[in-house]
């Protein structure tokens, strides 16, 4: 009754403690929260539930976090947490909180805890437009401000999302002023603008966040300065001030052109030309002025026999400006009434009064020129107009026309030499110069090789292309003409025959499918040759990069892997290396291994390419495993796979001691007749060992001091365990014989053993014998290493044993009564007691468990 009271008190205390724990857990759950910066690498410790909750632990969702079931530590997974993706609708002032659920404790309590995702500066500012255009008038006042509606956006929070703005490359002309935390950006004009000096400004508007390692974005600010009419026309220095025209010039002859300029633009730069009212009537009658172009032309045909000089004053006017003026003096010469002719004697090859000369020749005499005409003309001379590669050399009243340098057909195919004759009459009047044009044709020679537009062509072609596919068209030009400039194409003789080129068009093609795994790059040499004599040629290279396709499945080193692993090794022990290759490249050749069609305790470590065990292996439960490995690449558009068979043999270690099957109990007893013939097998000790090999080979040994062993009539065969009568039984041998048998295996490094008592009663009566108690071994406990010198057995007092048994039965009866009125805890305790009781029986009564692999010498 006293025991029951104590138990009831204990249960009340347990209930009280349980309620207190539940209450405390509710308080603690509300205070557990973790914070972690976003974008952390896998395996980063977030926090631990181990300080507030008992194990085990299990996180219900493991997308971004995983939890150690033993310690309660929470870590990040391979999938990184992006605060802006997880909380896209949160404002920058609010926290990003993700709620997680976990099951904790032996009773499986469900708790919820928040994880605050802290912001890091992982987003740069972003302008909506990369270019910002603004137009400002050039007369804008210094200090004027203009709104720039171009705020940048930053997805980060706090300082990481707070933006600052500044200008770069503004050269002090402009500055920025930011109002109301970046809501308004004002552009300030710092210096006066002048469109005529610079009509456009380009600078960089930079937005930077305020993070620890600030990030920035740049937009190009383009400011166009618009024109105002702040400039007046003025005549340029190249406007003519005096011109001379022949006295027989026809109507509409262009006399001169005046030019005035206005730095303004558009209508502000429009100029109107007019003649001054002070111009003479004679000048107004002879000349006209175009008001827009400034052209001065004759209004009628001239027939002047005398020299005349006229002055034209021209005005240039625009809006809001006084007119600018310039003066043009026109000298009208008397018409010519004498003329000279040029006689040409060709020396070089000529056709139809045209000289034909091959290019690249050294300076050569082309013709002899001679003046013919009125003898009254004096001081006549010949000259060549313009810059041409020809010279005139006077010689004995004649002129030699020669080339001044070699002619180049590719530079100019035809030359026109304008030879001018100038002379004065006897009265001293100037004769109008006359001109004669000599035509020179340049004949081509093959002095230019073909020229490729590109010296190096680079192209990419996917493997497994269609045969006959066109790759690229090369092109070369030749500055020569005719056959000298006609280009044909060919490939280098050592080029692979799968490549060909059209000799006329230069179209390069491939006649077979390319295989990147055989050759990833091809370099071809293309020659372009003209048809001249001798022909000239040039070369270009074509580099072909063959792009990979996912056309190769992963390949295992062997289709059948065989591994051996000792039993009882710890989990995550490497079983063996599994080699797999994929000749593709990139993701197409990136392989991943997985175990399929197997429930065995094995996984693949893809980083090392190693097969790992996940639990301890027991050879006695299963001595080998068959599984298949699936290798798949990450190729597109579809992954390719292959499989390999794996056989894993579990090697035995000596982890099982022999188990005695016969006799079944240390209480077993056998009666032996005194008349039994020597050599007769009386009984047998039979044991099994679940190990294999040497670990399962068993020997049987009788353990007793030497005098006892030598005097015992019974012998044990060490191999078979057969107990035979070694000699004829004598009168002194009658009675009980207790044989203490040690059963050992041959395991390395230390054999395991078990013991059993064989009880033999030598008696005339063959009635079955019985033992009330088992013999007790009093020798050394180390039966394997040390020889035994102690007595074979000692018999305890039978009366004491009976009393012990009665007391034990009484205690068991009392315990049974208490168990019927207690709670589940006492039921558990009763099951433990029953298990202990069964264990005690099993120590004395070993059951016979025969398996296929057990064997006996019988």
DOTILO-970466 format. One record per residue (C-alpha): residue in one letter; x, y, z. Coordinates in steps of 0.25 Angstrom, whole numbers, padded with zeros to 4 digits, always signed. Layout:
<pts>
AXYZ ...
</pts>
This chain:
<pts>
X+0000+0000+0000 X+0012+0009+0003 X+0018+0006-0010 X+0005+0010-0017 X+0004+0023-0010 X+0018+0027-0014 X+0015+0023-0029 X+0002+0032-0029 X+0010+0044-0023 X+0020+0042-0034 X+0009+0042-0045 X+0003+0055-0040 X+0017+0061-0040 X+0019+0056-0054 X+0006+0062-0059 X+0009+0076-0052 X+0023+0076-0059 X+0017+0072-0072 X+0007+0084-0071 X+0018+0093-0068 X+0026+0089-0080 X+0015+0091-0089 X+0012+0105-0084 X+0027+0109-0085 X+0028+0103-0099 X+0016+0112-0103 X+0024+0124-0097 X+0037+0120-0104 X+0031+0117-0117 X+0026+0132-0118 X+0040+0137-0116 X+0048+0128-0126 X+0052+0136-0138 X+0065+0136-0147 X+0071+0146-0156 X+0080+0144-0168 X+0085+0152-0180 X+0080+0148-0193 X+0088+0141-0204 X+0096+0133-0194 X+0104+0121-0199 X+0099+0107-0195 X+0102+0101-0182 X+0102+0115-0175 X+0097+0114-0160 X+0084+0122-0158 X+0081+0118-0143 X+0078+0106-0135 X+0065+0101-0128 X+0074+0092-0119 X+0075+0103-0108 X+0060+0103-0106 X+0054+0090-0110 X+0058+0075-0108 X+0062+0066-0120 X+0058+0061-0129 X+0056+0072-0139 X+0049+0072-0153 X+0047+0084-0162 X+0034+0082-0170 X+0038+0090-0182 X+0052+0089-0187 X+0052+0098-0200 X+0062+0109-0194 X+0066+0103-0181 X+0069+0089-0175 X+0070+0085-0160 X+0079+0075-0153 X+0070+0065-0147 X+0080+0063-0135 X+0085+0077-0132 X+0073+0085-0137 X+0083+0094-0145 X+0077+0101-0157 X+0085+0103-0169 X+0083+0109-0183 X+0081+0100-0195 X+0086+0100-0209 X+0074+0109-0213 X+0078+0123-0209 X+0068+0133-0203 X+0066+0145-0211 X+0059+0155-0202 X+0054+0163-0215 X+0048+0150-0220 X+0042+0145-0207 X+0036+0158-0203 X+0033+0165-0216 X+0021+0173-0211 X+0028+0178-0198 X+0032+0193-0197 X+0046+0196-0194 X+0042+0200-0179 X+0036+0186-0176 X+0043+0174-0172 X+0043+0161-0181 X+0038+0150-0172 X+0037+0136-0176 X+0029+0126-0166 X+0035+0112-0164 X+0028+0100-0157 X+0036+0089-0150 X+0033+0077-0142 X+0041+0076-0129 X+0043+0067-0117 X+0039+0052-0114 X+0024+0056-0114 X+0025+0062-0128 X+0020+0076-0124 X+0018+0086-0136 X+0024+0100-0134 X+0025+0112-0144 X+0037+0121-0144 X+0039+0133-0153 X+0052+0135-0161 X+0055+0150-0165 X+0062+0151-0178 X+0072+0163-0177 X+0075+0171-0189 X+0089+0172-0196 X+0093+0181-0207 X+0091+0172-0218 X+0083+0180-0228 X+0089+0192-0235 X+0080+0204-0238 X+0073+0204-0252 X+0069+0215-0261 X+0057+0212-0270 X+0063+0219-0282 X+0078+0219-0285 X+0078+0232-0292 X+0071+0245-0287 X+0069+0257-0297 X+0067+0271-0293 X+0066+0284-0302 X+0071+0297-0296 X+0071+0311-0303 X+0085+0317-0304 X+0080+0330-0297 X+0076+0323-0285 X+0080+0330-0272 X+0091+0325-0263 X+0086+0318-0251 X+0073+0314-0258 X+0068+0300-0253 X+0061+0289-0261 X+0054+0277-0256 X+0059+0263-0260 X+0048+0253-0259 X+0058+0241-0259 X+0058+0235-0245 X+0065+0222-0245 X+0059+0210-0237 X+0067+0201-0227 X+0060+0188-0222 X+0068+0188-0209 X+0064+0194-0196 X+0069+0203-0186 X+0083+0210-0190 X+0084+0199-0200 X+0072+0205-0208 X+0075+0220-0205 X+0080+0227-0217 X+0090+0239-0220 X+0092+0245-0233 X+0103+0253-0239 X+0108+0257-0253 X+0121+0253-0260 X+0128+0260-0272 X+0119+0272-0270 X+0132+0281-0271 X+0126+0291-0261 X+0115+0295-0271 X+0104+0288-0263 X+0101+0283-0249 X+0091+0275-0241 X+0082+0279-0230 X+0074+0267-0223 X+0061+0271-0215 X+0052+0263-0206 X+0061+0250-0204 X+0063+0248-0219 X+0048+0251-0223 X+0052+0263-0232 X+0065+0264-0240 X+0068+0278-0245 X+0078+0282-0255 X+0085+0295-0253 X+0092+0303-0264 X+0105+0308-0258 X+0111+0316-0270 X+0105+0323-0282 X+0102+0315-0294 X+0106+0318-0309 X+0100+0309-0320 X+0110+0315-0330 X+0122+0310-0321 X+0115+0297-0316 X+0102+0292-0320 X+0101+0279-0312 X+0106+0274-0299 X+0107+0259-0295 X+0110+0255-0281 X+0107+0243-0271 X+0096+0244-0261 X+0101+0234-0250 X+0091+0228-0239 X+0099+0221-0228 X+0092+0214-0216 X+0097+0216-0201 X+0101+0202-0198 X+0114+0198-0192 X+0120+0194-0206 X+0111+0204-0214 X+0106+0200-0228 X+0103+0210-0239 X+0096+0211-0252 X+0098+0221-0263 X+0089+0228-0273 X+0094+0237-0284 X+0089+0252-0283 X+0089+0258-0297 X+0086+0274-0297 X+0083+0280-0310 X+0085+0295-0310 X+0075+0302-0319 X+0078+0315-0327 X+0073+0329-0325 X+0076+0340-0335 X+0088+0346-0329 X+0098+0347-0341 X+0098+0356-0354 X+0103+0352-0368 X+0118+0355-0372 X+0125+0353-0385 X+0135+0342-0385 X+0150+0345-0388 X+0149+0336-0400 X+0138+0345-0407 X+0145+0350-0420 X+0148+0365-0420 X+0152+0366-0435 X+0150+0357-0447 X+0154+0358-0462 X+0145+0353-0474 X+0147+0353-0489 X+0140+0364-0497 X+0133+0353-0505 X+0127+0346-0494 X+0113+0340-0497 X+0100+0343-0489 X+0098+0336-0475 X+0113+0334-0474 X+0116+0333-0459 X+0125+0345-0455 X+0126+0342-0440 X+0120+0337-0427 X+0119+0345-0414 X+0118+0338-0401 X+0113+0343-0388 X+0111+0334-0375 X+0103+0335-0363 X+0106+0326-0351 X+0092+0324-0347 X+0083+0313-0352 X+0070+0311-0360 X+0063+0323-0363 X+0072+0331-0354 X+0083+0328-0364 X+0075+0332-0377 X+0083+0343-0385 X+0077+0351-0397 X+0087+0357-0407 X+0084+0370-0414 X+0092+0381-0422 X+0094+0394-0416 X+0086+0406-0421 X+0099+0413-0424 X+0103+0403-0435 X+0104+0409-0449 X+0093+0408-0459 X+0103+0401-0469 X+0106+0391-0458 X+0091+0388-0455 X+0089+0386-0470 X+0101+0376-0472 X+0100+0368-0459 X+0089+0361-0451 X+0091+0356-0436 X+0083+0344-0431 X+0078+0348-0417 X+0079+0334-0411 X+0092+0328-0417 X+0100+0341-0419 X+0103+0337-0434 X+0107+0349-0443 X+0104+0346-0458 X+0104+0354-0471 X+0090+0358-0476 X+0094+0359-0490 X+0105+0355-0500 X+0118+0364-0500 X+0124+0370-0512 X+0135+0379-0506 X+0146+0383-0514 X+0152+0392-0503 X+0156+0390-0489 X+0145+0393-0478 X+0144+0393-0463 X+0131+0392-0455 X+0130+0393-0440 X+0118+0384-0433 X+0115+0387-0418 X+0107+0375-0413 X+0099+0375-0400 X+0096+0363-0391 X+0083+0365-0382 X+0076+0356-0371 X+0065+0359-0361 X+0068+0369-0350 X+0082+0372-0355 X+0088+0383-0363 X+0093+0378-0377 X+0108+0374-0379 X+0114+0379-0392 X+0126+0375-0401 X+0131+0381-0415 X+0134+0373-0427 X+0142+0380-0439 X+0139+0373-0452 X+0150+0376-0463 X+0144+0373-0478 X+0156+0370-0488 X+0155+0373-0502 X+0151+0362-0511 X+0162+0354-0518 X+0164+0354-0533 X+0177+0346-0534 X+0179+0332-0531 X+0191+0322-0530 X+0190+0307-0533 X+0198+0295-0527 X+0204+0285-0536 X+0206+0271-0529 X+0216+0261-0533 X+0213+0248-0525 X+0225+0240-0521 X+0219+0229-0512 X+0208+0219-0517 X+0195+0226-0521 X+0182+0223-0527 X+0172+0234-0532 X+0180+0245-0527 X+0181+0238-0513 X+0194+0234-0506 X+0193+0219-0501 X+0204+0217-0490 X+0206+0205-0481 X+0205+0208-0466 X+0218+0207-0457 X+0227+0212-0468 X+0238+0222-0464 X+0237+0236-0469 X+0235+0236-0484 X+0234+0246-0496 X+0220+0245-0502 X+0220+0256-0512 X+0227+0269-0518 X+0218+0281-0518 X+0220+0293-0527 X+0213+0307-0528 X+0208+0312-0542 X+0201+0325-0546 X+0202+0340-0548 X+0216+0344-0548 X+0212+0358-0542 X+0209+0351-0528 X+0221+0351-0519 X+0224+0345-0506 X+0215+0333-0508 X+0217+0321-0499 X+0211+0308-0495 X+0207+0303-0481 X+0200+0291-0475 X+0188+0295-0466 X+0186+0288-0453 X+0193+0278-0445 X+0196+0266-0455 X+0207+0256-0456 X+0212+0262-0469 X+0222+0273-0472 X+0225+0282-0484 X+0240+0285-0487 X+0244+0296-0497 X+0255+0292-0507 X+0259+0299-0519 X+0246+0307-0520 X+0238+0294-0518 X+0232+0287-0506 X+0234+0272-0501 X+0222+0266-0494 X+0227+0256-0484 X+0222+0248-0472 X+0227+0253-0459 X+0225+0240-0452 X+0220+0226-0455 X+0205+0225-0457 X+0196+0216-0449 X+0184+0210-0456 X+0178+0207-0443 X+0179+0221-0439 X+0174+0227-0452 X+0171+0220-0465 X+0170+0233-0474 X+0177+0247-0474 X+0173+0259-0481 X+0185+0269-0482 X+0180+0283-0484 X+0191+0291-0492 X+0189+0306-0491 X+0194+0316-0502 X+0197+0330-0497 X+0202+0342-0505 X+0202+0357-0507 X+0199+0365-0520 X+0209+0375-0526 X+0201+0386-0520 X+0202+0380-0507 X+0188+0375-0505 X+0186+0362-0498 X+0181+0351-0507 X+0171+0342-0501 X+0178+0329-0496 X+0174+0317-0505 X+0174+0302-0500 X+0177+0289-0506 X+0174+0276-0499 X+0183+0264-0501 X+0177+0250-0497 X+0186+0239-0491 X+0180+0225-0488 X+0187+0217-0478 X+0188+0202-0481 X+0187+0192-0470 X+0198+0182-0466 X+0196+0171-0456 X+0203+0178-0444 X+0192+0176-0433 X+0189+0163-0426 X+0175+0160-0422 X+0171+0166-0409 X+0162+0159-0399 X+0151+0168-0392 X+0154+0160-0379 X+0168+0153-0376 X+0161+0144-0366 X+0147+0139-0366 X+0142+0133-0353 X+0129+0125-0352 X+0122+0115-0343 X+0115+0103-0349 X+0107+0093-0340 X+0111+0079-0342 X+0103+0068-0349 X+0100+0078-0360 X+0093+0074-0373 X+0103+0070-0383 X+0105+0080-0394 X+0103+0092-0385 X+0108+0105-0389 X+0117+0111-0379 X+0122+0125-0383 X+0125+0133-0396 X+0139+0139-0397 X+0141+0150-0406 X+0153+0157-0412 X+0155+0168-0422 X+0166+0171-0432 X+0169+0186-0436 X+0174+0181-0450 X+0165+0180-0462 X+0161+0169-0472 X+0168+0156-0469 X+0178+0162-0459 X+0166+0165-0450 X+0158+0152-0452 X+0159+0145-0439 X+0157+0130-0436 X+0157+0123-0423 X+0163+0110-0418 X+0166+0103-0404 X+0180+0098-0399 X+0184+0084-0404 X+0184+0079-0390 X+0170+0083-0387 X+0161+0072-0383 X+0153+0067-0395 X+0140+0069-0388 X+0142+0084-0391 X+0140+0090-0404 X+0139+0104-0410 X+0133+0110-0423 X+0144+0115-0431 X+0136+0126-0437 X+0127+0131-0426 X+0136+0127-0414 X+0124+0120-0407 X+0130+0110-0396 X+0122+0098-0393 X+0124+0085-0386 X+0120+0071-0392 X+0119+0063-0379 X+0113+0065-0365 X+0123+0071-0355 X+0126+0064-0342 X+0131+0072-0330 X+0136+0061-0322 X+0145+0057-0334 X+0150+0071-0337 X+0145+0083-0331 X+0152+0093-0339 X+0156+0094-0354 X+0165+0104-0360 X+0165+0106-0375 X+0174+0114-0385 X+0167+0120-0397 X+0175+0125-0409 X+0170+0136-0418 X+0177+0136-0432 X+0176+0145-0444 X+0177+0141-0458 X+0189+0150-0462 X+0202+0146-0467 X+0209+0142-0459 X+0197+0141-0449 X+0197+0147-0435 X+0190+0142-0423 X+0187+0145-0408 X+0181+0136-0397 X+0171+0137-0385 X+0168+0128-0374 X+0155+0122-0370 X+0153+0117-0355 X+0142+0108-0353 X+0137+0106-0338 X+0128+0093-0337 X+0118+0096-0327 X+0114+0084-0318 X+0100+0077-0319 X+0096+0067-0308 X+0098+0055-0317 X+0106+0046-0308 X+0100+0039-0296 X+0109+0037-0283 X+0118+0025-0284 X+0122+0016-0272 X+0136+0011-0271 X+0130-0003-0270 X+0115-0008-0271 X+0117-0016-0258 X+0124-0011-0246 X+0127-0020-0235 X+0131-0015-0221 X+0135-0021-0208 X+0132-0014-0194 X+0134-0020-0180 X+0121-0021-0172 X+0119-0011-0160 X+0126+0000-0166 X+0120+0014-0162 X+0110+0021-0171 X+0116+0029-0182 X+0127+0020-0185 X+0132+0020-0199 X+0129+0007-0206 X+0136+0010-0219 X+0139+0020-0230 X+0129+0020-0242 X+0135+0026-0254 X+0126+0032-0265 X+0130+0040-0277 X+0122+0049-0287 X+0130+0054-0299 X+0120+0066-0301 X+0124+0079-0295 X+0117+0089-0285 X+0104+0085-0280 X+0103+0074-0290 X+0115+0067-0284 X+0112+0070-0269 X+0107+0057-0264 X+0099+0053-0251 X+0098+0039-0245 X+0087+0033-0238 X+0083+0020-0232 X+0071+0013-0238 X+0063+0001-0237 X+0069-0002-0223 X+0065-0001-0209 X+0079-0003-0204 X+0086+0006-0194 X+0094+0013-0204 X+0095+0027-0211 X+0104+0034-0221 X+0113+0046-0217 X+0113+0053-0230 X+0124+0062-0226 X+0134+0051-0224 X+0128+0041-0234 X+0127+0031-0222 X+0117+0021-0217 X+0114+0023-0202 X+0107+0014-0192 X+0096+0020-0184 X+0095+0011-0172 X+0103+0000-0166 X+0103-0013-0174 X+0101-0027-0167 X+0106-0038-0176 X+0098-0048-0168 X+0086-0041-0172 X+0090-0039-0186 X+0103-0043-0192 X+0102-0035-0206 X+0094-0025-0213 X+0090-0023-0227 X+0086-0009-0232 X+0087+0000-0245 X+0093+0013-0247 X+0086+0023-0256 X+0096+0034-0262 X+0089+0046-0269 X+0095+0058-0275 X+0089+0072-0274 X+0088+0074-0289 X+0077+0081-0297 X+0067+0079-0303 X+0067+0066-0296 X+0076+0059-0286 X+0083+0046-0290 X+0084+0034-0281 X+0091+0021-0279 X+0091+0010-0268 X+0101+0001-0262 X+0100-0011-0253 X+0106-0011-0239 X+0109-0023-0230 X+0113-0020-0216 X+0118-0032-0208 X+0118-0030-0192 X+0131-0036-0187 X+0130-0043-0174 X+0137-0039-0161 X+0137-0047-0148 X+0125-0040-0141 X+0117-0053-0137 X+0121-0062-0126 X+0117-0077-0128 X+0104-0081-0123 X+0102-0095-0117 X+0090-0103-0123 X+0092-0116-0115 X+0091-0118-0104 X+0079-0108-0103 X+0082-0104-0088 X+0093-0105-0077 X+0082-0113-0069 X+0082-0124-0080 X+0087-0137-0074 X+0090-0151-0081 X+0091-0164-0074 X+0103-0173-0079 X+0103-0188-0076 X+0116-0193-0069 X+0116-0204-0079 X+0118-0195-0091 X+0129-0199-0100 X+0142-0190-0101 X+0141-0182-0113 X+0126-0181-0114 X+0121-0167-0117 X+0113-0163-0105 X+0107-0150-0109 X+0110-0138-0117 X+0113-0123-0116 X+0107-0115-0128 X+0109-0100-0130 X+0108-0091-0142 X+0114-0078-0145 X+0107-0068-0154 X+0120-0062-0160 X+0127-0068-0172 X+0141-0073-0175 X+0151-0075-0164 X+0141-0066-0155 X+0131-0078-0155 X+0141-0090-0154 X+0138-0095-0140 X+0147-0104-0130 X+0142-0110-0117 X+0151-0111-0105 X+0149-0117-0091 X+0153-0107-0081 X+0158-0113-0067 X+0171-0114-0059 X+0181-0125-0065 X+0179-0135-0055 X+0164-0135-0056 X+0165-0135-0072 X+0175-0147-0071 X+0166-0155-0062 X+0153-0152-0069 X+0148-0164-0077 X+0141-0155-0087 X+0148-0148-0099 X+0143-0137-0109 X+0147-0136-0123 X+0152-0122-0126 X+0146-0122-0140 X+0133-0129-0140 X+0129-0127-0125 X+0127-0142-0123 X+0128-0147-0109 X+0133-0161-0108 X+0137-0171-0097 X+0152-0171-0097 X+0154-0183-0088 X+0146-0194-0081 X+0138-0188-0070 X+0142-0193-0056 X+0135-0193-0043 X+0141-0180-0039 X+0135-0173-0051 X+0121-0175-0046 X+0114-0162-0043 X+0112-0149-0050 X+0122-0143-0059 X+0122-0128-0063 X+0129-0125-0076 X+0131-0110-0078 X+0133-0108-0093 X+0138-0095-0099 X+0133-0093-0114 X+0143-0084-0121 X+0143-0079-0136 X+0156-0076-0143 X+0153-0061-0146 X+0164-0051-0147 X+0170-0043-0140 X+0163-0049-0127 X+0154-0061-0128 X+0140-0061-0121 X+0135-0072-0112 X+0123-0077-0104 X+0122-0088-0094 X+0113-0099-0090 X+0112-0110-0079 X+0111-0125-0084 X+0106-0133-0072 X+0108-0148-0072 X+0103-0158-0061 X+0110-0171-0061 X+0099-0180-0055 X+0095-0195-0056 X+0080-0190-0056 X+0077-0183-0070 X+0066-0175-0064 X+0067-0160-0069 X+0075-0151-0060 X+0071-0137-0056 X+0079-0125-0051 X+0072-0115-0041 X+0083-0105-0044 X+0094-0102-0055 X+0108-0104-0051 X+0116-0092-0048 X+0130-0089-0054 X+0140-0083-0044 X+0152-0082-0053 X+0158-0070-0060 X+0148-0062-0069 X+0158-0062-0080 X+0155-0075-0086 X+0162-0072-0099 X+0176-0066-0095 X+0179-0073-0082 X+0180-0087-0078 X+0170-0092-0067 X+0175-0097-0054 X+0162-0096-0045 X+0153-0107-0042 X+0143-0111-0053 X+0131-0108-0045 X+0125-0105-0031 X+0112-0109-0026 X+0103-0099-0019 X+0095-0102-0007 X+0081-0107-0012 X+0073-0102+0000 X+0078-0088-0003 X+0075-0088-0017 X+0060-0093-0014 X+0059-0082-0004 X+0064-0072-0014 X+0054-0077-0024 X+0042-0075-0015 X+0046-0061-0011 X+0047-0058-0026 X+0033-0064-0029 X+0027-0055-0018 X+0033-0043-0023 X+0029-0046-0037 X+0014-0048-0032 X+0014-0034-0024 X+0020-0027-0036 X+0009-0033-0045 X-0002-0028-0036 X+0004-0014-0036 X+0005-0014-0051 X-0010-0017-0053 X-0014-0004-0046 X-0003+0006-0051 X-0002+0014-0064 X+0005+0012-0077 X+0018+0014-0071 X+0017+0002-0062 X+0012-0006-0074 X+0025-0002-0081 X+0033-0006-0069 X+0026-0019-0069 X+0030-0022-0083 X+0044-0018-0080 X+0044-0029-0068 X+0038-0039-0078 X+0049-0036-0088 X+0059-0038-0077 X+0053-0051-0072 X+0053-0056-0087 X+0067-0052-0088 X+0071-0060-0075 X+0064-0072-0081 X+0071-0071-0094 X+0085-0070-0087 X+0081-0084-0082 X+0073-0090-0093 X+0079-0087-0107 X+0069-0089-0118 X+0073-0097-0131 X+0072-0087-0143 X+0077-0095-0155 X+0079-0087-0168 X+0084-0091-0181 X+0098-0086-0179 X+0100-0094-0166 X+0107-0107-0168 X+0112-0118-0159 X+0123-0129-0160 X+0112-0139-0157 
</pts>
